[in-house]
Amino acid sequence: MKKHRCTVCDWIYDPAVGDPQAEIAPGTPFEELPEDWRCPLCGVGVEMFEEEAE
């Protein structure tokens, strides 16, 4: 599973970790995040994230 970076604040969503603050379980791919999920640092939506190069 690939990591995704917020283009506003550079926070990285790592599917191996998930987002404990938002109750997103480890192992959740970015593509399966709820539509209303927000970056925990700056609050932007999933549309402001881009896939990280490996």
KATA-V774935 format. One record per residue. N is the residue number from 1. NEAR is the number of other ideal C-beta (glycine too) atoms within 8 Angstrom. D_FIRST is the distance of its C-alpha to the first C-alpha in Angstrom with 2 decimals. Layout:
N|NEAR|D_FIRST  N|NEAR|D_FIRST
This chain:
1|7|0.00  2|8|3.77  3|11|6.78  4|11|9.75  5|11|13.37  6|15|16.43  7|6|18.99  8|8|21.82  9|8|21.36  10|6|18.40  11|10|16.69  12|9|12.99  13|12|10.72  14|7|8.40  15|13|6.53  16|7|7.87  17|7|11.13  18|11|11.29  19|10|14.69  20|7|17.53  21|5|20.19  22|8|19.14  23|6|18.54  24|9|14.82  25|6|13.74  26|7|11.19  27|8|8.27  28|10|8.71  29|7|6.24  30|14|8.20  31|4|9.81  32|5|11.32  33|10|12.99  34|4|16.76  35|6|18.59  36|5|20.72  37|10|18.12  38|8|19.24  39|13|18.26  40|7|19.76  41|7|21.55  42|8|23.14  43|5|22.75  44|10|21.53  45|9|19.52  46|8|16.15  47|5|18.04  48|9|18.50  49|12|14.88  50|6|13.53  51|8|10.35  52|9|10.62  53|3|11.71  54|3|10.52
